[in-house]
Amino acid sequence: MPYLVGFLAAACVTLLVVALYELATTPARAVARELDELKNVSTSPFGAVARRRRQSKKEQLRAVVKILGERVENGGVDLDGLSKRLIQAGFWSPEAVRIFLGVRVLMAVAFAFGTLVIGAILDARLAATLLAGAWLTMMGWLIPGWYVGMRRRRRRRDIDVILPDALDLLVACVEAGMGLNQAVVRVAEEIRNVSQPLAEEFTMVNLEIRAGTPRTEALRNLAKRSGSDDVQALVTSMVQTDRFGTSIGRALRVQADTLRLKRRQRAEEAAAKTTIKLLFPLVLFIFPALFVVVLGPGVIQVVTALLEIL
């Protein structure tokens, strides 16, 4: 039974990952994928048929998940907070909320149904089956939220790590005579292979400005999407610089130095916590093995002597 439950959980988690990745991709990735598929169609006579089949399967999965998400969406869920968390996790699709809720319902139902089927096959007790089903249903409902939270933290950490270096590049571009918008685009191109999240955020800022959004509002949207305190401090500094007309290069340089200092302090703090984190595996694994090696021969001799006496 544990193997079957584990297999079912792995299948549902795989479905979650595929659904979230395929259905909440950014427009740029979608365009690149379409171009690649068009190239394959032009070089292979069977490319069009294969592409239509893949699109049909994706659309069917998309439709099922969206229907489930719409039912939950109308049930009084905090959509604003959920949408904010999904955006900070990198899911910018307008349908991301419905897809997330649909995946939650689908995983909960799959876990519950799988538990009942396994319990019936193994002829398990009804109480144990219902208890396991309730627990796995709750896990199926919570796993998507855990995944989004993990992705959100990882994305924020990636942005915080590379942000000081990106600001150095931005300072160099601005001091070389480039405008702020052109400098943002150039930095996004340079750091795309190093930090995809920050490159996407800079690209989105440039697109919003080109679409007519005021620069200050585009920068504030950047802070909301990233969810990073460092980005929030950077945006506040840039907004004040733009308002009072001070040197943008000097403000960016000061902010880069401040963020680099904070990054070094976080690294030192993580290094200081390493000793405490090593205490638990030391107590749980190393000490018992050491006791067996040191005390084992003596215990064996004592037991042997007692057996001889008895």
Secondary structure, DSSP 4 states (H G I P E B T S, - for coil): -HHHHHHHHHHHHHHHHHHHHHHS--HHHHHHHHHHHHHHHHH-TTHHHHHHHHHHHHHHHHHHHHHHHHHHHTT---HHHHHHHHHHTT---TTHHHHHHHHHHHHHHHHHHHHHHHHHHTT--HHHHHHHHHHHHHHHHHHHHHHHHHHHHHHHHHHHHHHHHHHHHHHHHHHTT--HHHHHHHHHHHSTTT-HHHHHHHHHHHHHHHTT--HHHHHHHHHHHH--HHHHHHHHHHHHHHHHT--HHHHHHHHHHHHHHHHHHHHHHHHHHHHHHHHHHIIIIIHHHHHHHHHHHHHHHHHHHHHHH-
